[in-house]
Each structure stands twice: as structure tokens, then as C-alpha cells.
Amino acid sequence: MAGSTFTLIEAIERQADSCAHIGSPLYAGLLTGLAGDYLSGGLTAELLEGVSDQPVHDAVPLRYLATAHRLALAGNAPDLAALYPSCGGSWHGGDLTDVFLSAVAVHRGEFVRGLQRNVQTNEVGRAAVLAAGFSTIADRTGLPLRTLELGGSAGLLSHWDRFGFSTGESSTGDPGSPLQFGPEWYERPAPHLHAAIRVVERASVDVTPIDVSTDEGRLSMLSFVWPDQLERFQRLDHAIAIARATDLTVAEADAGDWLGEQLTRPSDDGVATVVFHSIVWQYLPAATKDAVRSALSAAGERATGSAPLHWLRMEPATKEHADLRLTTWAGERDPVEQLLAHVGYHGAGVRWVG
Ligand SMILES: C[S@@+](CC[C@H](N)C(=O)[O-])C[C@H]1O[C@@H](n2cnc3c(N)ncnc32)[C@H](O)[C@@H]1O
């Protein structure tokens, strides 16, 4: 059956399955209860019916859950917050459906609005593999970096060097950062992390950026994480705090147009430019992909050994893992492409092959 022809109940059941498989028993159980409410014509049916004719593609069940999570995080659904670990509550496996539906009944208008909001995440764990990719570039060039991020969402991964990383054998980033990625992120043999990488310029773009400097943006971003995935939630919270202490604003534009403009200005001599992205390529329209490729190849022709251009990307390879790839233009005739690592979709289990 094609994705666009799934019914709402199938969307809810598929989401419950997927939450059960990828580590959210709380949402798996809750969605099962909400499927029952939907089938009996309850509030879930009243609110979700008609929101989208592609309920799987538009992640309608997750929009519903995120709206409740946002209310709980903001202190407006205290009974739910008392059960959500992300809000300081605790959950012992009981059925949450009635508590959830009580919040829906009280905040119906907020749910109607929340169901129109796209689910948008920014997966901070991907920094572990990206830091290893940036290390490879720093090892090879010895140059400071200008980083240009495509599809940055809230731009949190553009702050990767403000997080700390250690494989146990080498480390990079900020050892004093509240956000640390330890050896458990890297399989053996681990990549070499370059100790002293300097980012001299950074910029990020997204077609619909989330501005985490506002309370609204912060809450929105946090609400899309599942409440019982506490470590992921805390990583995101730390990254948001780090981003809020800086003045990086994610530009609102199409990645292709933006990159074309950014790369018309060549990097200073003695600076390596790195265009990077993670789990973005599949979302770009064909014209944007073409624009990105042609901006890279035009800038690549001007690149030199002392002002090289790099394209670092973590993008899907199989159902289980993504690949980190690096293409380099450094003044030779042809760019050089290399597979650096396999990695889980949320950034865990970096398997270095570079
Ligand atoms: C799955 S998210 C990944 C976000 C982030 N890179 C990460 O790894 O967490 C994909 C992002 O691509 C952005 N996007 C989609 N089409 C785009 C376009 N044409 N130009 C810029 N960004 C786009 C979306 O808005 C979304 O934030």
C-alpha cells in the first residue's frame, strides 16, 4: 500500500509499532490507547480526522503527542507532566490514555493548532560522527574551518565544536561543555579526533528554521522528543542552551539558493570551507539538489590547496544506518570522494572506515 493511502488508524498503529521498536515504550502504550479512543469515536477521532490526507507522511500522530508534550513542558498539563520523565515526572508502565485525553479536553484549541504544526527535529547525537569528519579535514589540511550547514533546523549541529567528544584515545571540542560524547559513541577502531579545530566562521540555513532563542522555539523543539527518551532530551536541552549563548541565526531560505550565494564569496586563503548536512538530502526538491551540486562544483573549480572546499554529509545508506561521506576539492583536476563511516540514524554506533 502506498504511503499516501494509509488511513489514520493505520498511521497511529504504525507509529505505536515504531515507538515500541525504537525505544519509547511510553509512546507505544499511549498510542495503543489512543488507537482505541479513535476507534470508539472519541476525542482522538474528532481532532485527527481530516488533518491530512497523508497521515503517515505528515506524522499526524506525532503532532498530536507533541502538542501534549509541549503543554506538559510549559506547566499547563501538570497531571501529564507528573508522568513524563522529560518533565521531571515518573512513569511505571501504567496506561496514560485517560490522563492524556483529559489534557486534550481541557486544551482542545491548542490541539487544533498543534495538529497543524510540522514535526521538526534536530538530532544532536549526529554531532559525534560529524566531529570525526571535521577532524579528518583538520588532520589533512591543518587549516581553520568555515562551516556552512544545509537543512540545519535549529542549527544546533553548527555548534558541534562547543560540545566535547572523546573516543578514549583522542578528543576534540570543548572538554568543559555540559554536552559530552564519550567512547560509547564510537566502535573500535575509533576515528582520530583532532584536538584543536578552530571554526572561524559558521552559518546555517533551513527552509523553515526553528529559532531556539525564543521560548516558543525552544519548547517546540523539545516537544518533538519523546518524553521517556531522557538522554536524548537532555542532550537537546544542553545544545539549545549552548546555542542560546551565541548569536548564530539560522537563515530562512532554500538550501540551493543560499549555498550559491555563500559560495560566490570565496574563503580566505588559509581557511578550509566545509559544506555539511545530516539527514537532509531526501527532503530537498530535485532543483535544490541540482543547485547545491552546481554551487559546489563551481566553487570547487576555484578551490586550492590553501583554500580547499569540502562536502561532508551524513545521509541514509540502508534501513539500519546512514553513511558519512566526504568530497574534497583542493585544486586537483577532479574532486576526491571518500566513505568515512557508517552510523546509526540518531548518531550512535559510529563505525569508522575512513
Ligand atoms: C530531518 S531534518 C534534519 C535536521 C538536521 N540536519 C539534523 O540532522 O537534525 C531535515 C531538515 O531539512 C530542512 N529542509 C527541507 N527542505 C529544505 C530546503 N529546500 N532548503 C533548506 N532546508 C530544507 C527541513 O526544514 C528540516 O529542518
The ligand as a Gaussian input file, in Angstrom:
#p B3LYP/6-31G(d) Opt

LIG

0 1
 C       15.260000      15.617000       9.127000
 S       15.604000      17.323000       9.316000
 C       17.327000      17.246000       9.724000
 C       17.746000      18.431000      10.532000
 C       19.214000      18.407000      10.972000
 N       20.095000      18.418000       9.840000
 C       19.516000      17.216000      11.855000
 O       20.322000      16.357000      11.470000
 O       18.961000      17.137000      12.949000
 C       15.612000      17.912000       7.644000
 C       15.675000      19.431000       7.562000
 O       15.787000      19.831000       6.190000
 C       15.084000      21.043000       6.038000
 N       14.802000      21.304000       4.604000
 C       13.933000      20.641000       3.806000
 N       13.925000      21.176000       2.577000
 C       14.827000      22.194000       2.582000
 C       15.277000      23.128000       1.610000
 N       14.797000      23.125000       0.361000
 N       16.217000      24.021000       1.971000
 C       16.695000      24.051000       3.237000
 N       16.305000      23.179000       4.197000
 C       15.380000      22.269000       3.888000
 C       13.837000      20.805000       6.883000
 O       13.150000      22.011000       7.168000
 C       14.422000      20.124000       8.110000
 O       14.787000      21.025000       9.123000

